[in-house]
Amino acid sequence: MAQIERIGKYQITEVIGRGAMGIVYKAFDPNIRRAVAVKTIRLDTGEDDRASAVLARFRNEAQAAGRLSHPGIVAVHEYGEEGGLAYIAMEYIQGNSLREYFTRGTRFGESDAVSTMTQLLEGLSYAHEQGVWHRDIKPANLIVIAQRQAQDRGLRHRTDRLLPPHPDRFVMGTPGYMAPEQYTGGSVDWRADVFSAGVVMYELLTGVKPFAGSVESAAYKVCHENPPPPSQVRTDPPVPAAYDAVIARAIAKKPVERFESANAFRCALLDAHAAPVSATLSEETIITEAQRPMKTEPTQPGSASNPPTPTPGRTTTPPPGWDLALLKQIEGHFARFVGPVAKVMVRRSGRRTLDVDELYATLCRELDSEDQRKAFMATRSGLAGAPRPGAAAGTGPRGAPASTALTPDQIEAAQRKLATYIGPIAKILTKRAAAQTTSSERFYLLLAESLSEAERRRFLDEVGAASSADRLR
């Protein structure tokens, strides 16, 4: 149920999704009597650099998307600020994301895959001509719309991450779909979108991700490994070998080796297909999918338009250093206010702190009203096995000794040790972990997440964090 009734001129009707920074609502525009989607973030971002960057990015998103007019791109109607919220009103799209199709096991035939991709690349080509890069192309941001007539079915991509090129200190994108230069901090331009589109095409043709695994594993593969050609991955029905070279060029490690434009990628796909391409999905796919129940879509945690949902893998893995029974208690209390997404939100926040009170404070900021925050905070005192509020500082969630402050020597030594397990990508992960905490214990635990269970314990022993290793579950 929506917690506000109106923002600007828009009458709120329901919540579409929740994220770390705000909420997306379905709303009604009374002036022209149409449904719209209203994406919001809080203006009370404080002094946090990342939160301030998110707000600036939000404004840039509205400005960039507002000047685009293309049938394959969601239209933005208005940007405003009111009642402590910044908001973007945009076209409301009735449909399902491509990720939802993948989640429920849809097998796209060659013609449907090419049709989907050519429409995506047409939209990207237009955006790139206007000087706008998307930088987060992924199945969750691609919507297959369905209306009464089959010819109205098509593909649109959301503008959730549609931005003009500008310096950005923070990594932006989705693991497994990001281009190598987005991981390494290199210059990012339209060719990052070409790479991500190539990853989506690979998944459309084969039904599998070319760079799968944990966040760290996917990063390493993107930067250092080439996936097998699509024709060798899917044989029933077979993927024509003509697509192998096209995909390989699209996902080349070096930007200069990729297609020079989204349109060049599109032309290469059409040449490989060598047959007419329909603007709609095939009746076979439409009818088959209409008979299947839609499953909940795995989404990227923290995206306001894609609410976090429990998904396999790193998102719902218990964060190192926490007692699983204690986390489950907190998840149960938090679920009263946000529903099943509580598990993802609690565990995601638990990766940023080992302190119960700090975890509660972080989660409170996700709630929409003061009454909800007070009710949730009241559950803190009843937690079994957790230090009481106001207990002596210097203890973790299970009474562990406080960690020491992180030093440059520890960072350098940890990077060298981690590199023996995962190679050069250790430099990136170490820099990222050091930017997230000043606690040596938390730093080591963040690095350990990139390793297997056996390797984690060995690594933590080697860097002198044996007490952390003892608390890993």
N, C-alpha and C positions, 0 to 999 in steps of 0.2 A: 504494500500500500504506500502511495506517495506521501512524503512527509510535508510537502508544500502544495498549495493549491494553485498557485500562479507564479510565473516568473515573466517579467515584462508584460507583454500583452497575451502571452500564451497560457492557456488553461491546462494544467497538468492532469492527465488521465490515468497514467500508470508508470511504473518503473520498468524500464527495459533492461538496464544493467547497472551494476555498481563496480567501482574501481577504487584504487588507493586514494586518488585525488578528488573524486567526485562521482556523480550519478548521471546516467542518461535516461531521460524521460520520453515517453510518448505524450504529445500534447496536441491541443487544438488551437488553430489560429482563427479567432472569431471574425477577423476582418474579411478574409477570403474563404473562410469556412473549409479548411482542409487540415488533415493530420500532418504533424511535423515531428521530427525528433529533435529534442533539445538536450545538448550535451553540456554539462556543467562541471566546473571545478571551483574549489574554495579559494577566496581571495586572501584569507588569513594565512598566508604562507610563511610569515615570520621572517627570520634571517637566514633560513636554510638555503644554501646556494642552489641545491638541486630543485627544491620546490619553486624557487624564484625562476629558475630556468624553465621549469614545466609551464609556469604561467606565461612567460614570454613566448614559449613555443606554441601555447594555446592561441595566443593572439596572432602569431605568425600563420598558424594553420588557417584561421578564419580569413586573413588577408589573402593568402595564397589560393585557397580553394574558392574564395569569393570571386576571383577574376577568371575562373575556369567555367566554361559552358560547353559540355559535351555529353551526349547520351550515355556514355559509359562511366561517367563520374557523378557521384552524388552532389546535388546542388546545395550550396550554402546560401541561406536567405538573410541572416542577420547575426551580428555580434553585439553583445551588451554586457553590462555589469549592474547588478542589483542585489540588495539584501545580502551582501557578503559573498556573492557568487558571480563568477564570469560565465557566460553562456554563449553557445553557438546554436542557432536554430537552422536546421537543415532538412532537406527532403526526407520524408519517411518512406522507406523501402520495405515492401512486404515480400519476403523471400527467405531462403536459407543459404547460409554460407557454404562455400566449397568445402571447408573443413568438416561441416556436418555431413556432407555427402561422403567424404573419405571415412569419417568415423563409423558410419553405418555400413561400410563395405561396398560402396558403389564401384563398379568396374566401368570406367569410361572407355568406350571404343575409340579407335583412331580418329574417326570423323568428329566425334564429340570433343575429344581432347583438342584437336586442332581448332575447332569452332570456338571453344572456350578461350584458348590462348590468343587467337587472332583478335578477338574483341578486347581482351585485356591489353594487348600490345597497341591496339588502335588508341585506347584511352591514354596509355602511357606516352605514346608518341606525341599526342596533342599536348599533354601536360609538360613534357620535356621541351617542346617548342616554345612554351610560355616561360621557360626557365624554372620549372617546378619539378623537384625530384620527390618521389614518394618515400623511399628509404625503409619501408616496412611492408613490402609486398609478401603476402603469405595467404594460404587458403582461408584463414579466418577473416580476412579483409576483402574477400571476393564474394559477392552475393549473386546467386542465381535467382532471378525474379520470375515469378509465375503469375500470369494473369489469365483471363478467360480464354483468350485465343493463343494458340501455340506460337504464332509468329511474334507474339509479344514477349516470349521467353528470351532471356538473354543474360548477359553478365555485366555487373557493375562493380566497381571497387569503391569501398568506403574511403572517405577522406580522413580517417582517424589519424593517419600519419603523413598526410600530404603537406609538405613544407617546401618553401623556397630554399636554395642553398645558402647556408650561413654557418659561421664557426660554431661548433658545439662541443663542449668539453665532455659530454656524457655519451656513452655508447647508445646508439639508437637502432632498434631492429629486433628481430626474433632469431634466437639460436637455431642453426640449421638452414636458415633462409638468408641470413646476412652474408654479404660479400666479404672476402678476406680483408679488404682494406677497412671495413667497419670494425673488425676485431683489433687490427694492429694500429689504429689511429691514423691511417693514411688519408690522403685527400679523397673525398667522396663526391661523386657526381652521378649523372644519369646512368652510368654503366653499372652502378650497384643495383639499380632496378632491373637492368638486363640480366644480371646474375640471378637475382631472386626469382624473376620470371622463369628463367631456365630451370631452377629447382622445382617450381610449381609444375612446369611442363613434364619434367622427369617423373614426378609423382602422378600426374594424370595418365601418363603412358604405362607406368609400371605398377602403380598401386602402392609403392613404397617410397620412403624418403631417401634421397641419396646420401644425406649426412645425418644419420640417426644417432641416438644415444643421449647421454647426459649433456648438460650445457657445455661442460669442458670437453667432453669427447667430441661433440659436434663441432666445437670451435677448432679443435685440432684437425679433424677431418677436412673441414672447409679450407683450412690454410695449407694442409700438407698432403692430402690424399685425393685421388681421383676415383669416383665410383665406377663400378662396371657399366659398360654401355647398356642402354635400355633394352636393346635387342637380346642381350644375354640374361636379362633379369626376368622378363615376362615372355613366356612361350605359348600361353593358352589364354586368349588368342595371341599370336606372335606380334611383336612390335617390329615393323619394318626397319631394316638396318639403315635406311636412308636418314633416319632421325638421329642416329648416333653422333655423326659429325656436327649436326646442328646444335644438339644439346651440349656437346663437348666445348664448342666455341662459346656458347652462352654462359657456361659456368667456368670458363677459364680463370685461373688464379690471378693473372695479371689483367687489369682493366684494358690495356692496349690490345690484348689478344681476343677480346670479346667483340661482338657485333658493334659497329660504330653507332648504331641507333636502334631504338625499339622497332622502328619500321623495317630496318634491315633484317632483324630477327624474324619479324612477321613474314617478310618476303621469302626468307629461307625456309620457313615452315611450310608455306604454301607450295614452294617448289618441291619439297620433299613429299608432300601429300599428293601432288599431281592429280588432283580431282576437285570437283566443285565442293565448296564448303557452305553448309547451311548456317543461317544466323540463329538457329534454335537447336536445342538438344533433341536427339532422336526420340521418337515415340516409344521405342523400346526402353530407353532409360527413364523417360518420364513416367510411363505406366508402371515399370518395375519399382521405381522409387516411391510412387504414390501408394503402393501396397505395403511399404515397410514403415514401421513407426520410426519417427525421428528421435535419435538418441541425443543426450545432452552433449554439447560440443566442448572438447577441451579448448581452453583459451589461455591467452597469456595473462598471468596474474598482473594486476595493476593497470590494465587497460580499461578506461572508463566505459568504453563502448562494448567491451568484451568482458563481462563479469567473471571473476575467477571461479572455477568449478573444480571439484576434486578430479584429478587426472593422474594416470600412472606416472611414475618417475620422480624426478627431483622435487617437484612442487609439494607432494604429500609425504615425502620421506621425512621421518623425524629429524629435526635439526640436531647436529652433534652437541653434546653437553647437557641436553635436557632429559629429564626423567619422563619416559613415555606416559606413565600413568598420570603424572601431573598435567602434561599437555592435554590428555584426553579429558580431564576434568575441566580445564579452561575452554576447550573446544565445545564441550557440552553446554557450559554456561553461555558462551558467545552465540551458539546456534539458536538460542531463544530469540535473538534479535536479527540475525542475518540468514538463518537457515543453513542448508547443507554446505554452503561455501565457507563455513566457519573453519573447517579443517584446513583448507588451503591458506586462509588468511592468518590463522594462528601460527601455523608452521612457517609461513613466509616471514612473518614478523619475528618469530623465534630465531631466525638466522641472523638477526641484527643485534640481539642482546641475549645475555644469560641471566638477566635480572627479572624476577616476576613482576615487580612493581612497574618497571619500565615497559615490559610487555603489555601489561594492562593499560598503561597510559597510551601506548601506540594504538592498541585496539579500540580504545575509547574514541580516538579521533576518526575512526571509520563509521561511527554511529551518527544518526541524523538528528537526534534531539537530546536535550539535557536530561530529560527523564530517562531515556534509554541508557545514557552514560552513567547516571547515578545508580540505576538498577544493576547494571553490569558490574560497576565497582563494588557494589555491596556483596557480590559473590566472592571477592578477593579474600575476605577474612575466613571463609569456610573451606578453603583449599586444604586438603590433607597432604602432608608431606612437604609443604612449602614453608619457607621462613615467614614469620609474621610481619605485617607491615611495620616499618620502623625498627626492625631488628638491626643489629650491628652491621655496619657496612663491611664489605669485603668477603661476602659469601655469595656463591652462585645459587642456582635453583635447587641444589641438593646439599647446600652447606659447604661447598668446596672453597678452598682458600682463594682470596682475590689474586688476580693475575697481575704481573708487573707491567709497567708501561713499555710499549713497543719501541725498540731502538733501531737505527739504521743498520747496525751490524747484524741484528736478528733477521731483518728483512733480507739482507744480502745472503746470509747463510741459508735461510729457508729457501730462497730462490734456487741456489745451487743444488740443494738437496732434492727439491721437488723436480728439478730438471732431469735427475737420474731416473725418475719414474715416467715423466710425460714429455720430456724433450723441451724444445725452445718455447713452446706455448707457456711454460712455467713463468717466464718473464711477465707476460700479460696478466696471468692470474695473480701473481704476487703483487703487482702494482695495483690491481683492482682490489684485492683483499686489504692492502695497507691503507687504501683510501676510505675503507668502510669502518675502520676501528683503530683505536690507539691501545687496545688491550692485546698483549702478546698471546694470551690464551685464546682469545676470540680469533686473532689472526691465524694462528696455527689450525684452529678448527675449520675456518673458512677454506684454507688450502687443502685440508684433508678431505673435503667434500669431493674433490676431483679424482680421488683414488678409490680403488676397491676396498672392501672391508679389511682384508688382510693387510693391504698396503697402508691403509690409514694408521693402523696401530703401529706398524713398523716405522712409518714416517714420523709420527708423533714421538715415539721413543727416541728416534735419531736426533730430533731437534730439541730434546729435553723437555717435552710436554707429556711426561708419562701419566700425570694425574688426569689430563684430558683424555688420554687413550683409555684409561680405566673407566671413564664415564661414557664412552661411545657404546651405543647399543646395537 
